[in-house]
Amino acid sequence: MLPGILWAYHCTPQSTTQETPYRLTYGVDAMIPIEVGQTSHRRQVFNNEQNNHELATDLDLLDELRDEAQIHAEACKLRAARRYNSRVKPRSFREGDLVWRLLGEARKDTSDVKLAPTWGGPFRVAKNLENGAYRLEELSGKPVPRTWNATHLKFYFS
């Protein structure tokens, strides 16, 4: 069944590009296997000379077809990003804010196993590096190594 499934995939227009992968590769639509085995209108009116001329024309237009497919794909990605970003709640912190820091699996205490805390802190925001990156320090003033992304921080309310 695999050859039939692959053939169907290559002959079906994709939602992102609005074109078939076969047409983007070769510049022409593929004939489905049933058209090859049985006589169809497409095969009855076949003219080899006219077909060669149209193939040459299609090859000239192939770059434009691929550019148009790329535009469709980028528009699809932008729609998906817009849909995703509409649900994202942006976080920003100012210097001096108290925050929790997400403890990754490597920082969790192994003796607690399941009941280990997921957030550690509190820490103070020492510097806002823009683009969602922050330098942290402990409440004693000792700097925390590396920068931290806003997705790994949340406000600490005392």
VMD Tcl script that draws the C-alpha trace (Angstrom):
set ca {
  {0.00 0.00 0.00}
  {2.96 2.31 0.53}
  {3.51 3.17 -3.17}
  {-0.15 4.15 -3.54}
  {-0.01 6.32 -0.42}
  {3.20 8.02 -1.56}
  {1.72 8.63 -5.02}
  {-1.39 10.16 -3.45}
  {0.81 12.45 -1.31}
  {2.81 13.61 -4.33}
  {-0.38 14.33 -6.31}
  {-2.35 16.14 -3.58}
  {-2.04 19.93 -3.20}
  {-0.49 20.76 0.16}
  {-2.18 23.27 2.44}
  {0.98 25.34 2.96}
  {2.05 25.77 -0.68}
  {-1.28 25.24 -2.49}
  {0.64 23.06 -4.98}
  {1.50 19.38 -5.34}
  {5.07 18.34 -4.47}
  {5.31 16.65 -7.90}
  {4.45 19.88 -9.71}
  {6.93 21.89 -7.64}
  {9.66 19.39 -8.51}
  {8.97 18.69 -12.18}
  {6.83 21.64 -13.24}
  {3.88 19.54 -14.45}
  {0.99 17.64 -12.91}
  {1.37 13.89 -12.61}
  {-1.01 11.39 -14.13}
  {-2.69 9.14 -11.63}
  {-2.07 5.40 -12.19}
  {-5.65 4.73 -13.31}
  {-5.17 7.17 -16.24}
  {-2.11 5.26 -17.41}
  {-3.79 1.83 -17.28}
  {-7.12 2.75 -18.89}
  {-7.97 4.99 -21.78}
  {-8.92 8.47 -20.64}
  {-9.75 11.70 -22.44}
  {-6.34 13.05 -21.45}
  {-4.61 10.17 -23.26}
  {-6.94 10.17 -26.26}
  {-6.26 13.83 -27.14}
  {-2.51 13.55 -26.46}
  {-0.36 15.32 -29.06}
  {3.38 14.74 -28.60}
  {4.52 17.92 -30.39}
  {2.11 20.16 -28.50}
  {3.03 18.38 -25.24}
  {6.76 19.10 -25.74}
  {6.01 22.76 -26.43}
  {3.87 23.06 -23.29}
  {6.50 21.27 -21.19}
  {9.10 23.82 -22.30}
  {6.69 26.65 -21.40}
  {5.98 25.07 -18.00}
  {9.71 24.81 -17.29}
  {10.07 28.53 -18.00}
  {7.31 29.28 -15.51}
  {8.60 26.84 -12.87}
  {10.61 29.47 -10.95}
  {7.53 31.69 -10.68}
  {5.47 28.72 -9.50}
  {8.03 27.93 -6.79}
  {8.19 31.60 -5.72}
  {4.41 31.70 -5.42}
  {4.46 28.46 -3.39}
  {7.09 29.95 -1.09}
  {4.91 33.04 -0.57}
  {1.97 30.78 0.34}
  {4.17 28.81 2.79}
  {5.43 31.98 4.49}
  {1.88 33.32 4.79}
  {0.83 30.03 6.39}
  {3.70 30.29 8.91}
  {2.76 33.89 9.71}
  {-0.87 32.87 10.31}
  {0.26 30.09 12.66}
  {2.63 32.44 14.51}
  {-0.09 35.08 14.85}
  {-2.51 32.48 16.22}
  {0.12 31.22 18.70}
  {1.25 34.69 19.78}
  {-2.32 35.82 20.42}
  {-2.38 33.50 23.45}
  {1.10 34.37 24.76}
  {1.16 36.64 27.79}
  {4.28 38.81 27.58}
  {6.27 39.13 30.80}
  {8.62 41.95 31.59}
  {10.48 42.68 34.79}
  {12.16 45.82 36.05}
  {15.38 46.12 38.01}
  {14.70 45.40 41.67}
  {11.69 43.11 41.07}
  {11.64 39.87 43.03}
  {11.21 36.75 40.89}
  {11.07 32.98 41.09}
  {13.43 31.07 38.79}
  {12.43 27.81 37.12}
  {14.52 24.93 38.38}
  {15.33 22.60 35.52}
  {15.66 18.86 36.01}
  {19.41 19.28 36.60}
  {18.90 21.73 39.52}
  {16.19 19.77 41.36}
  {17.13 17.98 44.56}
  {17.25 14.27 43.71}
  {16.34 13.21 47.24}
  {12.85 14.78 46.92}
  {12.12 12.99 43.62}
  {8.47 13.77 42.74}
  {7.88 16.37 45.41}
  {10.88 18.55 44.56}
  {10.00 22.21 44.07}
  {9.84 23.43 40.47}
  {10.63 27.06 41.25}
  {13.54 28.42 43.27}
  {14.16 31.78 44.80}
  {13.40 34.51 45.43}
  {15.93 36.39 43.34}
  {16.21 40.07 42.52}
  {16.41 41.33 38.94}
  {19.82 43.01 38.72}
  {19.72 44.13 35.10}
  {17.31 44.06 32.17}
  {19.30 43.07 29.07}
  {16.34 43.66 26.69}
  {14.79 40.98 24.43}
  {13.48 39.17 27.51}
  {16.90 38.38 29.05}
  {17.72 39.29 32.66}
  {20.64 39.12 35.06}
  {19.66 37.98 38.54}
  {21.19 38.27 41.98}
  {20.42 36.62 45.28}
  {18.83 38.75 47.99}
  {22.26 38.95 49.64}
  {23.61 40.69 46.51}
  {25.59 37.71 45.15}
  {25.13 37.57 41.33}
  {23.55 34.49 39.78}
  {25.62 33.09 36.89}
  {24.34 33.38 33.29}
  {21.38 35.29 31.99}
  {17.79 34.16 32.38}
  {14.96 34.34 29.89}
  {11.59 35.78 30.97}
  {9.90 32.46 30.16}
  {11.87 30.88 33.03}
  {10.93 33.58 35.56}
  {7.76 34.60 37.34}
  {6.94 37.31 39.85}
  {7.54 36.62 43.54}
  {4.85 38.12 45.74}
  {5.65 38.38 49.44}
}
mol new
graphics top color blue
foreach p $ca { graphics top sphere $p radius 0.5 }
foreach p [lrange $ca 0 end-1] q [lrange $ca 1 end] { graphics top cylinder $p $q radius 0.2 }
display resetview
